[in-house]
């Protein structure tokens, strides 16, 4: 996967069209994972909207191509979608993923903050791979509601690949793969304070909060990402020289 040739969304969320859209996100970690997972690459590159969910990805895209790109996190998409439905005075949203406990907290908070938005949830079984029976149950649950927005929180790359494979079967409007936002909104995991988000230090906050789980992702993963982007930049420069 080459970031320079990957079409990242660079407009405002207000410019998103209505109707069915598969919306995914990419950050340094998911970029690294994609290098070893062709199915994940396909799911990302063939989604209708691919958001640059990370300052590192936005910076790298600008450095490689000169294209102005601004970070749009999964949390930004979530807030925008919920506010959009609330402003309309009606709408249905479906949360697919996570545990019953987390989903109950999401539903309770959403009822307070977005009372005009109808909230539905489904907790799929926790396993590496879903069976056809599992998939059918999830599709049936979503399609019975036909939500305006479907949020999927199964972690990457599982959620993106599942959404991509079942997009045509899903009777939903916007389909957003937002992963950790489920935990952030439920309050089961704390998100970085706003000043750290503004400085692009969310990764550092998560590292110091969960060092055992996150050290490899951020210390090794971020280095790997930077080296990959530098290699891609060299290849682009070499190609330009050859064309002269």
N, C-alpha and C positions, 0 to 999 in steps of 0.2 A: 504494500500500500504506500503510495506516494502522496504526501500532503499537498504538494504543489499542484497536482492534477485532480485533487479531490474537491468537489464543489461544496464549500462551506457557506452556510446562510450568512449574509452580510447586511440584511435589511432589518427593519423594525418588526417586532412581533405583530404590530398593528397591521402589517402588510400581508400577513398570512391569509390565504384564501379560505373560504368556507368549503364544506364538503369533506370527504375523507382525505386525510393526510397522515402519513406515517412520519412522525417526528422523532429523530434520534439525536444523541449527543456524542461528542468525542472529546476526550481529554488525553493527556500524555499517557496515562495508564492504559486506556482502551486502545490507543494507537499502538502501543507496544504489544498488547494482546493480539491485535489484528494481524501483526506481522507473521504470526504462527497459525492463523485461523482464517482460511480463505472464505469460509461460510460467513464469518463475522464481517469480513471486508465487503462481501456482496450485500449483506444486510445494511451496512452503513452507507455504502455508495449508491444503493438503489432506493434508499428511503427518499421520501419527497422533500424532507427538510433535515439537514444535518447541522446541528447547532455547535458552535465552538465553545464547549463547556470547560474553559480553562484559559488562563492568561498565557500559558506556555504555548498552547495551540494557536491562539490568536496572534501572538507574537511571531511564531514560526511561519505562519501563513503570510504575514506581512513581509517578513524577511525574505522568504523564498520567491514571492510573486509581486510584491509591492501593492497587493490588494488590501484596502483598509478593512479590517475585520475586528469586531468588538465581541468580547466574551458575552455569551448568553447562557447562563447556567440552567440546569433542569429546574432548579428552584424558581428561577425567573419565569420559565414557561408555566410552571404550576400556578404561581401567583397571577400571572396574566390571564390564564384560562379561567380561573375561579372568579376573578374580578369581572371578566367579560360576561360570564353567565349571570353573575349577581347583578350587573348593570342592566342586563336584559330583563331582569325580574323573574326569570325562570330558566330551567335547564337541568339536565341530568348528567351526572358525572359518575364514573365507575372506577373503583380502585381494585386492580387485579394484582395480587401478590402479597408477600409478607405473612405475618401471623394473625390469628383472630384477635389477639390482644392489641397488637399495633393498629389493626384496622378499626377496632372499637374506639380507640383513642382518636384516630383520624376522623371518624364519623361524629364523635362527640364535639370535637373542636370545630369541625366544619359547620355543624348545626348552630353553633354560637356565632361564628364569624360570617357564615354565608347561609342564613336561614331560608333564602329563596331558592337555593340550589339543592336539588334532590340527589342524595348520595347513596350509592350502592357499593357493595364490596364482595369480594370472593377471595378466600385463602386457598391456593392450590397446595397439593402435597409437597413436602420438602424432600426433593430427590434430584439427583444429577440430570436424569432424563425423564420426561413425561411419557406415559403410555398413550395410545390412541384414546383409551377411555378417559384419561385425565384431560387430554386436549378437547375431547367432545364435551366434557362437563364444563370446562372453562368457556368454550364458545357458546354453549347453551345459556350459561349464566349471563354473559355479556349481551347476547342477542335478545334475550328475554326483556332486557331493559332498553336496548338501542340508545345508548348514551350519546350525548353531544360530545363528550370528551371521555376517552378511556385512558387512564393512567396505569402503566405497567411498572411494577417494582419487584423484579426478580434478580437484580444485579446483572451487570454486563459480563460476558456477551450473551447470556441466556435469554434475557428479555428482548434484546434486539432481534436475535435469530427467530425467536418464537413469534414475535409480532410480524416480522417479514414473511415468514412461512404461512401465516394465517390471516394476513391482511385482507385478502379478497373474501374470506369467510366471515370476517368481523363486521357486524352491522353497527358501526360507530362512526362518529365524525372525526375529530382529531384523535390520533393514537399517539400518546407521548410516553416514551421510555425514560423514566426519571429516577429509577433506582433508589438511592439513599434518601431522596426527598421524602419518602414514606416515613422513615425514621425521624428525620428532622421535624416534619410537621406534627408527628405524633408525640414528639418530645422524648422518645426513647434514646436518641442520640443528639447531643448538642452540636449545633453548627457554629462555625467560627463567628466571632463578633464582627460587626459591620466594618470596623476600621481595618481588620485583617483581610476581609474580602476586598475592600477597596485597594489594598496594597498587593493583592494577588498572593496572599499568604495563607489561604485556606488549607493548602497541603501541609504547611508547617504546623498549623493548629491540630490537624488530624494526626500528624506524626507524634506530637508531644502528648496527645490524649491517649493514643493507642500505639505506643512504640513497637511492641512485640508483633502486632499484626500489620503495621504500616511501614516499618523501616525498609523492607525489601522493595515495596512498591515505590517509595519516594526517593530513598537514597540511591538505590541501584537503578530503579526504573527511570527516574528523571535524568540520570546520567546517560542511560541507554537512549532515551528520547533525544537528548541534545546531540549525541554522536550521530544518530540516524539523520537528524535534520542537517547537520553539518555535511554529512556525506551526500545528501541530496542536493545541497547547495553547490558543492563541488561538481557534481554531475551536471547540474544546470549550467554552470559557468563553462565547463568543458564543452558542452553541446553548443553553446553560443559561439565559442572560439572556433569550433569546427565548421560552423555555418558561415563564418566570415570569409 
